[in-house]
């Protein structure tokens, strides 16, 4: 899976239920499953179920990718990050 799969997932955020979207938005805060559960007044098991469903719908395979997608979604980032390659001559005096 691409390290930028999170960027490809952004258009699919609309497929999430309202509750999944709540979990998805809070995920960018770096909260643990238990912290998410406490914030939403549900069990940790329920959060795990939501995260599993979100991962499947967004086609993301890791929590890091979910967090990156959540952060990008929350802050309006819709563009794939640029890859900057340094020119060997750019540091020449």
C-alpha positions, -999 to +999 in steps of 0.1 A: +000+000+000+013+035-009+026+057+019+003+084+004-028+062+005-042+087+030-044+113+002-063+089-021-087+082+008-099+118+012-126+117-015-141+086+003-147+104+036-183+111+025-190+074+027-186+075+065-216+076+088-220+106+110-207+087+140-177+073+120-170+109+109-170+120+146-144+093+154-124+102+122-122+139+131-111+132+167-085+108+155-062+136+143-058+147+179-036+117+186-060+103+211-059+066+222-089+044+217-099+048+253-096+086+251-119+085+220-143+062+238-144+086+268-150+116+246-179+100+228-193+081+258-190+047+242-168+016+250-133+011+236-147-019+218-171+003+199-143+026+190-123-003+176-153-013+156-157+022+142-120+024+133-122-010+115-152+002+095-135+035+087-103+018+076-123-005+053-143+023+038-113+045+033-091+016+022-064+024+047-043-002+064-028+015+094-037+039+122-010+063+109-026+065+075-060+071+092-044+099+114-028+115+083-061+114+064-080+128+094-055+156+099-056+165+062-094+164+062-097+186+093-073+212+079-086+213+044-055+197+028-067+182-005-035+180-024-010+152-025+022+163-008+050+172-032+082+152-034+112+176-034+144+162-047+175+183-039+196+193-069+232+182-062+244+215-076+222+236-053+247+234-025+277+243-046+294+276-037 
